[in-house]
Amino acid sequence: MADAQGRTAIVTGAAGGMGAAIARAFAAEGRPLILCDMNAGPLEELAASLGSKAPVALIAGDVTASDYPARIIAALGAEKIGALAHAAGVSPSMADGKRVFEINFNATTRLVEALLPHMAVGGAAILIASNSGQTIARPMLDRALNKVLRGGSSLILNLMLRNSRLAYPMSKRAVQLYAPRMSPAFGKLGARIVSLSPGIIDTAMGRLEQKAGPEMDKMIAVTPLARMGEPHEIASVVAFLASPAASYITGTDILVDGGTIAGIASVGGVMKL
């Protein structure tokens, strides 16, 4: 049974392409919103465009800042979290490898664990990962990442963080492994947690990476649906996962990529692209 007070939705990376689409989907449901991103201006523009009749709080700041989770909790007040859509993140062209991993994974764990006690019964955390994490799902790399999840260190990971294009899929694979690891703690509160792995989505970030090299176009070429996805196609799945209709889905990764991973497998793997 869902908590009647647990309607508030938190969206990080809310000013980005996917984040804004998710915010619009939640606003259409009449949810109170806490929208978070780096800069105040884009957040204010987004809030003005929503026409929401429910309260909308804005939090501008760096997701890696030590006080970031506390600021969200302060904005939450006595309310419980009905949905956390954590879309904040950076792509390989936006930062060096260590920064990519810090933003995409380490900041994720700090935020999720700080917000966990504030989850509503029936609430859900949806962590935006990437299908790139699926492309490197190998026992050796998973062992390295699971060691980090247990609080240890990994030479393999440290070496891969020297290159942002290796750090990015590692950060997203870590998120995919983190969701099932956290699902028992969420379950004790009657809440759920999943990762959602988009494919190539037509956003400013997606277009930036498309310009950075031929890899994106090669992936689109083998995608069964033969196109980029649209932000609203991710937002609709997030809204479903946050709804009572998804009440028995937790501790797993949801792949929303137009079949890209299947297409890569059909040609013999990433190295065959």
C-alpha positions in Angstrom: 0.0 0.0 0.0 1.4 3.4 -0.9 1.8 6.2 1.6 -0.9 8.8 0.9 1.6 11.5 1.9 4.4 10.2 -0.4 3.6 12.2 -3.5 6.7 14.4 -3.7 9.0 13.7 -6.6 12.7 14.7 -6.6 14.4 15.1 -10.0 18.1 15.6 -10.2 19.7 16.8 -13.5 16.3 18.4 -14.0 17.4 21.0 -16.5 18.9 18.4 -18.8 17.0 16.7 -21.7 15.9 13.6 -19.9 15.6 15.3 -16.5 13.3 18.0 -17.9 11.1 15.4 -19.6 10.9 13.5 -16.3 9.9 16.7 -14.5 7.2 17.3 -17.0 5.8 13.8 -16.6 5.7 14.1 -12.8 4.2 17.6 -13.1 1.4 16.2 -15.3 0.6 13.8 -12.4 0.2 16.8 -10.1 3.1 15.8 -7.9 4.9 18.3 -5.6 8.4 18.6 -7.1 11.9 19.2 -5.9 14.0 20.0 -9.0 17.8 20.0 -8.8 20.5 21.0 -11.2 23.8 22.9 -11.3 22.5 26.4 -12.2 19.5 28.3 -11.0 18.6 30.0 -14.3 17.7 26.8 -16.3 15.8 25.5 -13.3 13.7 28.6 -13.0 12.9 28.5 -16.8 11.9 24.8 -16.4 9.7 25.5 -13.4 8.0 28.4 -15.2 7.3 26.1 -18.2 5.6 23.4 -16.1 2.5 25.4 -15.1 2.4 23.1 -12.1 -0.4 23.7 -9.6 1.6 21.7 -6.9 4.5 23.2 -5.0 7.9 23.3 -6.9 11.1 23.8 -5.0 14.4 24.4 -6.8 17.9 23.5 -5.6 20.9 24.7 -7.6 24.2 23.2 -6.8 26.9 20.6 -7.5 25.6 17.1 -6.9 29.1 16.2 -5.5 28.9 18.9 -2.8 28.9 17.5 0.8 25.7 19.5 1.7 23.8 18.5 -1.5 21.7 15.7 0.1 21.0 17.8 3.2 19.7 20.7 1.0 17.2 18.3 -0.6 16.1 16.9 2.8 15.6 20.5 4.0 13.4 21.2 1.0 11.5 18.0 1.7 10.5 19.1 5.2 8.1 16.6 6.8 7.0 15.1 3.5 8.1 11.7 2.3 9.6 10.9 -1.1 7.2 9.2 -3.5 9.8 9.2 -6.4 13.5 10.0 -6.8 14.5 10.2 -10.4 18.3 10.7 -10.3 19.3 11.9 -13.7 22.3 14.0 -12.8 25.4 12.9 -14.6 28.1 13.8 -17.1 29.3 12.1 -20.3 32.9 11.3 -21.3 33.4 14.6 -23.1 32.4 16.7 -20.1 35.0 15.7 -17.4 38.1 13.6 -16.8 37.7 10.0 -15.7 37.9 10.5 -11.9 35.3 13.4 -12.1 33.0 11.3 -14.3 33.1 8.5 -11.7 32.7 10.9 -8.8 29.6 12.5 -10.3 28.0 9.5 -11.9 28.5 6.9 -9.1 30.0 8.2 -5.9 27.6 11.1 -5.6 24.7 8.7 -6.5 25.5 6.5 -3.5 25.8 9.4 -1.1 22.4 10.9 -2.2 20.5 7.6 -2.2 21.7 6.6 1.2 21.0 10.0 2.7 17.4 10.0 1.2 16.6 6.4 2.0 15.1 7.1 5.5 12.8 9.6 3.8 11.3 7.3 1.3 7.5 6.8 1.5 5.9 3.4 1.6 5.3 2.5 -2.0 8.0 5.1 -3.1 10.6 4.4 -5.7 14.1 5.5 -6.6 15.0 5.4 -10.3 18.7 5.8 -11.0 19.5 6.8 -14.6 22.4 4.6 -15.7 23.3 3.8 -19.4 23.3 0.9 -21.7 27.0 1.4 -21.9 27.2 -0.3 -18.6 25.7 -3.4 -20.2 28.4 -3.4 -22.9 31.1 -4.0 -20.2 29.2 -6.4 -18.0 32.0 -8.9 -17.6 32.9 -11.0 -14.5 36.3 -9.5 -14.0 35.0 -5.9 -14.2 32.0 -6.7 -12.0 34.2 -8.2 -9.4 36.3 -5.0 -9.4 33.2 -2.9 -9.0 31.6 -5.1 -6.4 34.8 -4.7 -4.4 34.4 -0.9 -4.5 30.7 -1.3 -3.5 31.8 -3.2 -0.4 34.1 -0.2 0.5 37.3 -1.5 -0.9 39.6 -0.3 -3.7 40.3 -1.8 -7.2 43.5 -1.4 -9.2 41.5 -2.2 -12.4 39.1 0.6 -11.7 41.9 3.0 -10.8 43.5 2.3 -14.1 40.3 2.7 -16.1 39.6 6.1 -14.4 42.6 7.5 -16.3 40.4 7.6 -19.4 37.0 9.2 -19.3 35.7 7.0 -22.1 36.5 3.9 -19.9 35.4 5.6 -16.7 31.9 6.4 -18.1 30.7 2.9 -18.7 32.3 1.8 -15.5 30.4 4.4 -13.5 27.1 3.3 -15.1 27.8 -0.4 -14.6 28.5 0.5 -10.9 25.0 2.1 -10.7 23.5 -1.0 -12.3 25.1 -3.2 -9.6 24.3 -0.7 -6.8 20.5 -0.9 -7.3 20.1 -4.6 -6.5 22.5 -4.2 -3.6 20.3 -1.5 -2.1 17.0 -3.2 -2.8 16.8 -5.1 0.6 17.2 -1.8 2.5 14.5 -0.1 0.4 12.3 -3.2 0.8 12.4 -2.9 4.6 10.7 0.5 4.2 8.2 -0.8 1.7 10.0 1.1 -1.1 11.8 0.1 -4.3 14.9 1.0 -6.2 15.9 0.3 -9.8 18.4 1.5 -12.4 17.2 2.6 -15.8 19.6 2.3 -18.7 18.8 4.5 -21.7 20.5 4.0 -25.0 21.4 6.9 -27.2 18.9 9.7 -26.5 18.5 12.9 -28.5 19.6 15.4 -25.9 22.4 18.0 -25.8 24.6 15.5 -24.1 23.8 12.8 -26.6 24.6 15.1 -29.5 27.8 16.2 -27.8 29.0 12.6 -27.7 27.8 11.9 -31.2 30.1 14.7 -32.5 33.0 13.4 -30.4 33.6 10.3 -32.5 32.1 7.6 -34.8 31.1 5.2 -32.0 27.6 6.7 -31.5 26.7 6.5 -35.2 27.9 2.9 -35.3 25.7 2.0 -32.4 22.7 3.7 -34.0 23.4 1.8 -37.2 23.0 -1.6 -35.4 20.0 -0.5 -33.3 16.9 -2.4 -34.3 14.8 0.7 -34.2 17.4 2.5 -36.2 17.2 5.9 -34.4 18.1 7.8 -31.3 15.5 7.7 -28.5 13.5 10.8 -27.4 13.6 12.1 -23.8 9.9 11.6 -23.4 10.4 7.9 -24.1 12.6 7.7 -21.0 10.3 9.9 -19.0 7.3 7.6 -19.6 9.2 4.6 -18.3 10.3 6.6 -15.3 6.7 7.6 -14.6 5.7 3.9 -14.9 8.4 2.7 -12.5 7.4 5.3 -10.0 3.8 4.3 -10.1 1.8 1.6 -8.3 1.6 -0.2 -11.6 5.3 -1.2 -11.1 4.8 -2.2 -7.4 6.6 -5.5 -7.8 9.7 -4.2 -9.7 12.8 -3.6 -7.7 16.5 -4.4 -7.6 17.0 -4.7 -11.3 18.1 -2.7 -14.4 15.5 -1.6 -16.9 17.0 -1.3 -20.4 15.4 1.3 -22.6 17.6 1.5 -25.7 15.7 0.7 -28.8 17.4 -2.7 -28.9 21.0 -1.3 -29.2 22.5 -4.0 -26.9 20.7 -6.7 -28.8 22.0 -5.2 -32.1 25.6 -5.1 -30.7 25.3 -8.7 -29.7 23.9 -9.6 -33.2 27.1 -8.3 -34.9 29.4 -10.1 -32.5 30.0 -7.5 -29.7 31.4 -4.0 -29.3 34.7 -4.8 -30.9 32.9 -5.7 -34.2 31.3 -2.3 -34.6 
